Amino acid sequence: MQNTINCFDIKINNFTTAIDEIKEYLSSGAQREISLDLSSLNIFDAAKILVLSSAYHYGKYPDGKIKCHCNSDTIKSLIADISTSNLELV
């Protein structure tokens, strides 16, 4: 049985609301592999959400993967020193 990838599309400019929605989504039975679209957020909020989402998702699915769509390649350098082995920036 193959897992499908769920896409959780963030179209919110409020960081706190976005984090709350991601927590709720992950606690509601998210798949091992999910996709986040953070392209509508600024680079700093997107980076914070990536790191927190990675931690929340890893806690539930240590072998899972999050594919993230972002507007900027600069995010890679912002989170480079943080262990986010379950993130894949696309």
N, C-alpha and C positions, 0 to 999 in steps of 0.2 A: 504494500500500500504506500503510495507516494503522497507526501504532504504538498498541499498547494500553498502558494505564497499569497498571504493576505497583504493588501496595500492599505495603509493607514495614512490618509492624506491630511496633512496639517495645513489649514488655510486660516490660521489664527495669528494675529499680531500680538497677542497677550501671552507672554511666556508662562505665567502661572496657570492659566487655563489650559494651555497646551500640555504642560506636564501632568496636570490632573487627568486630562483625557487619555494620555498615554498610559498612565498608571491604571486607570479603569479598564482600558482596552487590554492591557497585558494580564490583569487579574481576571478578566472574563473568559479566559481560555484561548488566548492567542496561539497561533501555530509556532512551531520551532523556527520557521523562516518567515520573516515579515519584511515589508518594504515601507519605509517612511519617506514621504515627500515633504521636504522642508524648504522647498524652493521659494515659498512666499515669505520666509522669515529672514531677518537680517543675520549677518554672519555670526555675531556674538550669541544671539539667542539660539540659532541653529546649532552652534558648537556646544552650548550648555545642554541642549536637549539631546544631542547625540551621546554625550558622555553619560547623562542620567539614564537615558533609554537603554544604553548598553549595559549599565549596571543592573537595572530592573530586569531586563530580559535575561541576562546571564544568571541572575538569581533563580529564575524559573526554569530556564532551558540552558544549562551550561554548554551544551553542544549545539546550540542554535545559532542563527545568523540573522543580522539585520542589514538589509540593503537600503542605503540612504541616497536620496536624490537631493542634491544641493546646488545652489547657484554659483558657488565659488570653490575653486581648488585650494584657496587659502585656508579653508577649514582643516585640511589635512595637516598643515603645519601647526595650527592652533592646538590640535589634540594629539600630536605626534608623540609626546612624552607620557601620555596617559595610556594605560593598558586597556585597549578596546579591541581585543582579538576577535570579537564577534561582529564587528562592524565592517561593512564593505561599502565604500563610497563610489557611487556610479553617477 
